Amino acid sequence: MNNLLLFLFSMAMPFFTAFVSSAVTMPSIPSWYAQLNKPWFSPPNWVFGPVWTLLFTFMGVALFLVLKKGLKKEKNRQAFAVFILQLVLNFLWSFLFFFAHQPLFAFIDIVALWLGIITTIVLFEKISKLASRLLWPYLVWVSFASILNLAIVLLN
């Protein structure tokens, strides 16, 4: 039963972030975001939901694999703390970009998020190689999102 509760907790962390981020994002999609000049490589809006659902699922499973090892070791506590930090940065990006309508500040945040994801990958690698590898698609997507964010800053 402990593993089930740990799994549910691990999945709840990123999906809580997704829920709160969605709440600040969705109102701006049909209005403010629709009016922005976007680069030619900007994906259609419907792509974002499925991609983020998959990425948050991978993040939850990765967290579970790390937390299953326990938090007694300093490296495990550090990995967990950095994971939480990157979740906060993930939410902050949505807040800055969609709620505050500040693409430039959101870009600064997404650079910090990108560094946080890399740090999480490195720290997770020391605990669980699979957990680390589950975060690679997240890094790829945030890399793409960073370029998209910068393009929106430059075009607007």
Biotite code that builds the C-alpha atoms (Angstrom):
import biotite.structure as struc

atoms = struc.array([
    struc.Atom([0.000, 0.000, 0.000], chain_id="A", res_id=1, res_name="MET", atom_name="CA", element="C"),
    struc.Atom([2.881, 2.414, 0.662], chain_id="A", res_id=2, res_name="ASN", atom_name="CA", element="C"),
    struc.Atom([3.973, 2.190, -2.977], chain_id="A", res_id=3, res_name="ASN", atom_name="CA", element="C"),
    struc.Atom([0.457, 2.980, -4.162], chain_id="A", res_id=4, res_name="LEU", atom_name="CA", element="C"),
    struc.Atom([0.257, 6.078, -1.962], chain_id="A", res_id=5, res_name="LEU", atom_name="CA", element="C"),
    struc.Atom([3.746, 7.111, -3.030], chain_id="A", res_id=6, res_name="LEU", atom_name="CA", element="C"),
    struc.Atom([2.781, 6.654, -6.681], chain_id="A", res_id=7, res_name="PHE", atom_name="CA", element="C"),
    struc.Atom([-0.399, 8.709, -6.241], chain_id="A", res_id=8, res_name="LEU", atom_name="CA", element="C"),
    struc.Atom([1.566, 11.450, -4.471], chain_id="A", res_id=9, res_name="PHE", atom_name="CA", element="C"),
    struc.Atom([4.216, 11.389, -7.208], chain_id="A", res_id=10, res_name="SER", atom_name="CA", element="C"),
    struc.Atom([1.602, 11.733, -9.932], chain_id="A", res_id=11, res_name="MET", atom_name="CA", element="C"),
    struc.Atom([-0.328, 14.391, -8.009], chain_id="A", res_id=12, res_name="ALA", atom_name="CA", element="C"),
    struc.Atom([2.670, 16.724, -7.813], chain_id="A", res_id=13, res_name="MET", atom_name="CA", element="C"),
    struc.Atom([3.033, 17.406, -11.560], chain_id="A", res_id=14, res_name="PRO", atom_name="CA", element="C"),
    struc.Atom([-0.694, 17.152, -12.257], chain_id="A", res_id=15, res_name="PHE", atom_name="CA", element="C"),
    struc.Atom([-1.476, 19.687, -9.533], chain_id="A", res_id=16, res_name="PHE", atom_name="CA", element="C"),
    struc.Atom([1.006, 21.969, -11.280], chain_id="A", res_id=17, res_name="THR", atom_name="CA", element="C"),
    struc.Atom([-0.750, 21.241, -14.580], chain_id="A", res_id=18, res_name="ALA", atom_name="CA", element="C"),
    struc.Atom([-4.155, 22.041, -13.083], chain_id="A", res_id=19, res_name="PHE", atom_name="CA", element="C"),
    struc.Atom([-3.065, 25.353, -11.566], chain_id="A", res_id=20, res_name="VAL", atom_name="CA", element="C"),
    struc.Atom([-1.117, 26.298, -14.695], chain_id="A", res_id=21, res_name="SER", atom_name="CA", element="C"),
    struc.Atom([-4.119, 25.520, -16.863], chain_id="A", res_id=22, res_name="SER", atom_name="CA", element="C"),
    struc.Atom([-6.299, 27.749, -14.705], chain_id="A", res_id=23, res_name="ALA", atom_name="CA", element="C"),
    struc.Atom([-4.065, 30.767, -15.411], chain_id="A", res_id=24, res_name="VAL", atom_name="CA", element="C"),
    struc.Atom([-3.479, 29.800, -19.056], chain_id="A", res_id=25, res_name="THR", atom_name="CA", element="C"),
    struc.Atom([-6.873, 28.936, -20.520], chain_id="A", res_id=26, res_name="MET", atom_name="CA", element="C"),
    struc.Atom([-8.568, 32.367, -20.260], chain_id="A", res_id=27, res_name="PRO", atom_name="CA", element="C"),
    struc.Atom([-5.828, 33.967, -22.389], chain_id="A", res_id=28, res_name="SER", atom_name="CA", element="C"),
    struc.Atom([-5.792, 31.404, -25.215], chain_id="A", res_id=29, res_name="ILE", atom_name="CA", element="C"),
    struc.Atom([-8.802, 32.684, -27.217], chain_id="A", res_id=30, res_name="PRO", atom_name="CA", element="C"),
    struc.Atom([-8.061, 36.345, -26.552], chain_id="A", res_id=31, res_name="SER", atom_name="CA", element="C"),
    struc.Atom([-4.551, 37.604, -25.812], chain_id="A", res_id=32, res_name="TRP", atom_name="CA", element="C"),
    struc.Atom([-2.609, 34.603, -27.164], chain_id="A", res_id=33, res_name="TYR", atom_name="CA", element="C"),
    struc.Atom([-4.723, 34.418, -30.332], chain_id="A", res_id=34, res_name="ALA", atom_name="CA", element="C"),
    struc.Atom([-3.760, 38.008, -31.179], chain_id="A", res_id=35, res_name="GLN", atom_name="CA", element="C"),
    struc.Atom([-0.006, 37.517, -30.822], chain_id="A", res_id=36, res_name="LEU", atom_name="CA", element="C"),
    struc.Atom([2.252, 37.270, -33.833], chain_id="A", res_id=37, res_name="ASN", atom_name="CA", element="C"),
    struc.Atom([3.631, 33.734, -33.762], chain_id="A", res_id=38, res_name="LYS", atom_name="CA", element="C"),
    struc.Atom([6.427, 32.140, -35.792], chain_id="A", res_id=39, res_name="PRO", atom_name="CA", element="C"),
    struc.Atom([5.695, 29.741, -38.645], chain_id="A", res_id=40, res_name="TRP", atom_name="CA", element="C"),
    struc.Atom([6.719, 26.765, -36.486], chain_id="A", res_id=41, res_name="PHE", atom_name="CA", element="C"),
    struc.Atom([4.166, 27.461, -33.778], chain_id="A", res_id=42, res_name="SER", atom_name="CA", element="C"),
    struc.Atom([2.095, 24.278, -33.337], chain_id="A", res_id=43, res_name="PRO", atom_name="CA", element="C"),
    struc.Atom([-1.701, 24.387, -33.324], chain_id="A", res_id=44, res_name="PRO", atom_name="CA", element="C"),
    struc.Atom([-3.243, 24.912, -29.892], chain_id="A", res_id=45, res_name="ASN", atom_name="CA", element="C"),
    struc.Atom([-4.650, 21.365, -29.699], chain_id="A", res_id=46, res_name="TRP", atom_name="CA", element="C"),
    struc.Atom([-1.101, 19.904, -29.610], chain_id="A", res_id=47, res_name="VAL", atom_name="CA", element="C"),
    struc.Atom([-0.220, 21.388, -26.231], chain_id="A", res_id=48, res_name="PHE", atom_name="CA", element="C"),
    struc.Atom([-2.742, 19.451, -24.105], chain_id="A", res_id=49, res_name="GLY", atom_name="CA", element="C"),
    struc.Atom([-1.732, 15.926, -25.184], chain_id="A", res_id=50, res_name="PRO", atom_name="CA", element="C"),
    struc.Atom([1.987, 16.756, -25.114], chain_id="A", res_id=51, res_name="VAL", atom_name="CA", element="C"),
    struc.Atom([1.844, 18.216, -21.608], chain_id="A", res_id=52, res_name="TRP", atom_name="CA", element="C"),
    struc.Atom([-0.312, 15.326, -20.371], chain_id="A", res_id=53, res_name="THR", atom_name="CA", element="C"),
    struc.Atom([2.334, 12.866, -21.536], chain_id="A", res_id=54, res_name="LEU", atom_name="CA", element="C"),
    struc.Atom([5.172, 14.965, -20.091], chain_id="A", res_id=55, res_name="LEU", atom_name="CA", element="C"),
    struc.Atom([3.471, 15.374, -16.700], chain_id="A", res_id=56, res_name="PHE", atom_name="CA", element="C"),
    struc.Atom([2.847, 11.615, -16.650], chain_id="A", res_id=57, res_name="THR", atom_name="CA", element="C"),
    struc.Atom([6.540, 10.932, -17.315], chain_id="A", res_id=58, res_name="PHE", atom_name="CA", element="C"),
    struc.Atom([7.483, 13.441, -14.606], chain_id="A", res_id=59, res_name="MET", atom_name="CA", element="C"),
    struc.Atom([5.212, 11.719, -12.087], chain_id="A", res_id=60, res_name="GLY", atom_name="CA", element="C"),
    struc.Atom([6.614, 8.275, -12.866], chain_id="A", res_id=61, res_name="VAL", atom_name="CA", element="C"),
    struc.Atom([10.172, 9.636, -12.676], chain_id="A", res_id=62, res_name="ALA", atom_name="CA", element="C"),
    struc.Atom([9.449, 11.202, -9.294], chain_id="A", res_id=63, res_name="LEU", atom_name="CA", element="C"),
    struc.Atom([7.949, 7.940, -8.070], chain_id="A", res_id=64, res_name="PHE", atom_name="CA", element="C"),
    struc.Atom([11.092, 6.011, -9.070], chain_id="A", res_id=65, res_name="LEU", atom_name="CA", element="C"),
    struc.Atom([13.218, 8.474, -7.115], chain_id="A", res_id=66, res_name="VAL", atom_name="CA", element="C"),
    struc.Atom([10.980, 8.678, -4.050], chain_id="A", res_id=67, res_name="LEU", atom_name="CA", element="C"),
    struc.Atom([10.776, 4.876, -3.924], chain_id="A", res_id=68, res_name="LYS", atom_name="CA", element="C"),
    struc.Atom([14.467, 4.962, -3.000], chain_id="A", res_id=69, res_name="LYS", atom_name="CA", element="C"),
    struc.Atom([13.593, 7.063, 0.060], chain_id="A", res_id=70, res_name="GLY", atom_name="CA", element="C"),
    struc.Atom([14.666, 10.483, 1.259], chain_id="A", res_id=71, res_name="LEU", atom_name="CA", element="C"),
    struc.Atom([17.215, 9.397, 3.852], chain_id="A", res_id=72, res_name="LYS", atom_name="CA", element="C"),
    struc.Atom([20.166, 10.115, 1.567], chain_id="A", res_id=73, res_name="LYS", atom_name="CA", element="C"),
    struc.Atom([21.150, 13.717, 0.945], chain_id="A", res_id=74, res_name="GLU", atom_name="CA", element="C"),
    struc.Atom([21.329, 13.177, -2.838], chain_id="A", res_id=75, res_name="LYS", atom_name="CA", element="C"),
    struc.Atom([17.723, 11.952, -2.856], chain_id="A", res_id=76, res_name="ASN", atom_name="CA", element="C"),
    struc.Atom([16.503, 14.940, -0.835], chain_id="A", res_id=77, res_name="ARG", atom_name="CA", element="C"),
    struc.Atom([18.418, 17.267, -3.119], chain_id="A", res_id=78, res_name="GLN", atom_name="CA", element="C"),
    struc.Atom([16.936, 15.653, -6.229], chain_id="A", res_id=79, res_name="ALA", atom_name="CA", element="C"),
    struc.Atom([13.433, 15.980, -4.767], chain_id="A", res_id=80, res_name="PHE", atom_name="CA", element="C"),
    struc.Atom([14.005, 19.646, -3.888], chain_id="A", res_id=81, res_name="ALA", atom_name="CA", element="C"),
    struc.Atom([15.233, 20.486, -7.388], chain_id="A", res_id=82, res_name="VAL", atom_name="CA", element="C"),
    struc.Atom([12.279, 18.611, -8.874], chain_id="A", res_id=83, res_name="PHE", atom_name="CA", element="C"),
    struc.Atom([9.924, 20.791, -6.797], chain_id="A", res_id=84, res_name="ILE", atom_name="CA", element="C"),
    struc.Atom([11.833, 23.911, -7.848], chain_id="A", res_id=85, res_name="LEU", atom_name="CA", element="C"),
    struc.Atom([11.454, 23.104, -11.534], chain_id="A", res_id=86, res_name="GLN", atom_name="CA", element="C"),
    struc.Atom([7.711, 22.489, -10.998], chain_id="A", res_id=87, res_name="LEU", atom_name="CA", element="C"),
    struc.Atom([7.452, 25.960, -9.455], chain_id="A", res_id=88, res_name="VAL", atom_name="CA", element="C"),
    struc.Atom([9.343, 27.434, -12.418], chain_id="A", res_id=89, res_name="LEU", atom_name="CA", element="C"),
    struc.Atom([7.026, 25.517, -14.756], chain_id="A", res_id=90, res_name="ASN", atom_name="CA", element="C"),
    struc.Atom([3.965, 27.112, -13.139], chain_id="A", res_id=91, res_name="PHE", atom_name="CA", element="C"),
    struc.Atom([5.657, 30.516, -13.014], chain_id="A", res_id=92, res_name="LEU", atom_name="CA", element="C"),
    struc.Atom([6.174, 30.408, -16.777], chain_id="A", res_id=93, res_name="TRP", atom_name="CA", element="C"),
    struc.Atom([2.434, 29.922, -17.359], chain_id="A", res_id=94, res_name="SER", atom_name="CA", element="C"),
    struc.Atom([1.679, 32.715, -14.920], chain_id="A", res_id=95, res_name="PHE", atom_name="CA", element="C"),
    struc.Atom([4.137, 35.150, -16.493], chain_id="A", res_id=96, res_name="LEU", atom_name="CA", element="C"),
    struc.Atom([3.314, 34.333, -20.098], chain_id="A", res_id=97, res_name="PHE", atom_name="CA", element="C"),
    struc.Atom([-0.440, 33.797, -20.082], chain_id="A", res_id=98, res_name="PHE", atom_name="CA", element="C"),
    struc.Atom([-1.729, 35.540, -16.966], chain_id="A", res_id=99, res_name="PHE", atom_name="CA", element="C"),
    struc.Atom([0.639, 38.514, -16.690], chain_id="A", res_id=100, res_name="ALA", atom_name="CA", element="C"),
    struc.Atom([1.112, 38.746, -20.502], chain_id="A", res_id=101, res_name="HIS", atom_name="CA", element="C"),
    struc.Atom([4.868, 39.159, -20.062], chain_id="A", res_id=102, res_name="GLN", atom_name="CA", element="C"),
    struc.Atom([6.603, 37.021, -22.698], chain_id="A", res_id=103, res_name="PRO", atom_name="CA", element="C"),
    struc.Atom([10.026, 38.524, -21.970], chain_id="A", res_id=104, res_name="LEU", atom_name="CA", element="C"),
    struc.Atom([9.869, 37.690, -18.253], chain_id="A", res_id=105, res_name="PHE", atom_name="CA", element="C"),
    struc.Atom([8.442, 34.296, -19.178], chain_id="A", res_id=106, res_name="ALA", atom_name="CA", element="C"),
    struc.Atom([11.472, 33.743, -21.419], chain_id="A", res_id=107, res_name="PHE", atom_name="CA", element="C"),
    struc.Atom([13.823, 34.518, -18.528], chain_id="A", res_id=108, res_name="ILE", atom_name="CA", element="C"),
    struc.Atom([11.855, 32.044, -16.419], chain_id="A", res_id=109, res_name="ASP", atom_name="CA", element="C"),
    struc.Atom([11.918, 29.320, -19.082], chain_id="A", res_id=110, res_name="ILE", atom_name="CA", element="C"),
    struc.Atom([15.712, 29.575, -19.271], chain_id="A", res_id=111, res_name="VAL", atom_name="CA", element="C"),
    struc.Atom([15.801, 28.976, -15.504], chain_id="A", res_id=112, res_name="ALA", atom_name="CA", element="C"),
    struc.Atom([13.299, 26.133, -15.961], chain_id="A", res_id=113, res_name="LEU", atom_name="CA", element="C"),
    struc.Atom([15.504, 24.576, -18.659], chain_id="A", res_id=114, res_name="TRP", atom_name="CA", element="C"),
    struc.Atom([18.483, 24.691, -16.291], chain_id="A", res_id=115, res_name="LEU", atom_name="CA", element="C"),
    struc.Atom([16.302, 23.236, -13.528], chain_id="A", res_id=116, res_name="GLY", atom_name="CA", element="C"),
    struc.Atom([15.270, 20.341, -15.763], chain_id="A", res_id=117, res_name="ILE", atom_name="CA", element="C"),
    struc.Atom([18.889, 19.599, -16.680], chain_id="A", res_id=118, res_name="ILE", atom_name="CA", element="C"),
    struc.Atom([19.839, 19.685, -13.007], chain_id="A", res_id=119, res_name="THR", atom_name="CA", element="C"),
    struc.Atom([16.934, 17.366, -12.169], chain_id="A", res_id=120, res_name="THR", atom_name="CA", element="C"),
    struc.Atom([17.998, 14.955, -14.914], chain_id="A", res_id=121, res_name="ILE", atom_name="CA", element="C"),
    struc.Atom([21.575, 14.895, -13.588], chain_id="A", res_id=122, res_name="VAL", atom_name="CA", element="C"),
    struc.Atom([20.449, 14.372, -9.984], chain_id="A", res_id=123, res_name="LEU", atom_name="CA", element="C"),
    struc.Atom([17.872, 11.729, -10.920], chain_id="A", res_id=124, res_name="PHE", atom_name="CA", element="C"),
    struc.Atom([20.530, 9.864, -12.934], chain_id="A", res_id=125, res_name="GLU", atom_name="CA", element="C"),
    struc.Atom([22.440, 9.225, -9.687], chain_id="A", res_id=126, res_name="LYS", atom_name="CA", element="C"),
    struc.Atom([19.339, 7.585, -8.192], chain_id="A", res_id=127, res_name="ILE", atom_name="CA", element="C"),
    struc.Atom([17.506, 5.973, -11.126], chain_id="A", res_id=128, res_name="SER", atom_name="CA", element="C"),
    struc.Atom([18.636, 5.925, -14.742], chain_id="A", res_id=129, res_name="LYS", atom_name="CA", element="C"),
    struc.Atom([15.060, 5.308, -15.901], chain_id="A", res_id=130, res_name="LEU", atom_name="CA", element="C"),
    struc.Atom([13.779, 8.283, -13.893], chain_id="A", res_id=131, res_name="ALA", atom_name="CA", element="C"),
    struc.Atom([16.417, 10.456, -15.525], chain_id="A", res_id=132, res_name="SER", atom_name="CA", element="C"),
    struc.Atom([15.566, 9.222, -19.018], chain_id="A", res_id=133, res_name="ARG", atom_name="CA", element="C"),
    struc.Atom([11.863, 9.830, -18.493], chain_id="A", res_id=134, res_name="LEU", atom_name="CA", element="C"),
    struc.Atom([12.657, 13.546, -18.223], chain_id="A", res_id=135, res_name="LEU", atom_name="CA", element="C"),
    struc.Atom([14.453, 13.828, -21.577], chain_id="A", res_id=136, res_name="TRP", atom_name="CA", element="C"),
    struc.Atom([11.223, 14.420, -23.569], chain_id="A", res_id=137, res_name="PRO", atom_name="CA", element="C"),
    struc.Atom([10.367, 17.202, -21.103], chain_id="A", res_id=138, res_name="TYR", atom_name="CA", element="C"),
    struc.Atom([13.745, 18.816, -21.747], chain_id="A", res_id=139, res_name="LEU", atom_name="CA", element="C"),
    struc.Atom([13.246, 18.550, -25.513], chain_id="A", res_id=140, res_name="VAL", atom_name="CA", element="C"),
    struc.Atom([9.771, 20.098, -25.326], chain_id="A", res_id=141, res_name="TRP", atom_name="CA", element="C"),
    struc.Atom([10.900, 22.927, -23.050], chain_id="A", res_id=142, res_name="VAL", atom_name="CA", element="C"),
    struc.Atom([13.821, 23.562, -25.419], chain_id="A", res_id=143, res_name="SER", atom_name="CA", element="C"),
    struc.Atom([11.325, 23.930, -28.266], chain_id="A", res_id=144, res_name="PHE", atom_name="CA", element="C"),
    struc.Atom([9.034, 26.050, -26.067], chain_id="A", res_id=145, res_name="ALA", atom_name="CA", element="C"),
    struc.Atom([11.995, 28.304, -25.221], chain_id="A", res_id=146, res_name="SER", atom_name="CA", element="C"),
    struc.Atom([12.637, 28.971, -28.908], chain_id="A", res_id=147, res_name="ILE", atom_name="CA", element="C"),
    struc.Atom([8.934, 29.575, -29.473], chain_id="A", res_id=148, res_name="LEU", atom_name="CA", element="C"),
    struc.Atom([8.790, 31.937, -26.486], chain_id="A", res_id=149, res_name="ASN", atom_name="CA", element="C"),
    struc.Atom([11.818, 33.898, -27.745], chain_id="A", res_id=150, res_name="LEU", atom_name="CA", element="C"),
    struc.Atom([10.310, 34.119, -31.230], chain_id="A", res_id=151, res_name="ALA", atom_name="CA", element="C"),
    struc.Atom([7.096, 35.540, -29.754], chain_id="A", res_id=152, res_name="ILE", atom_name="CA", element="C"),
    struc.Atom([9.121, 38.120, -27.817], chain_id="A", res_id=153, res_name="VAL", atom_name="CA", element="C"),
    struc.Atom([10.918, 39.155, -31.019], chain_id="A", res_id=154, res_name="LEU", atom_name="CA", element="C"),
    struc.Atom([7.759, 39.229, -33.161], chain_id="A", res_id=155, res_name="LEU", atom_name="CA", element="C"),
    struc.Atom([5.710, 41.245, -30.711], chain_id="A", res_id=156, res_name="ASN", atom_name="CA", element="C"),
])
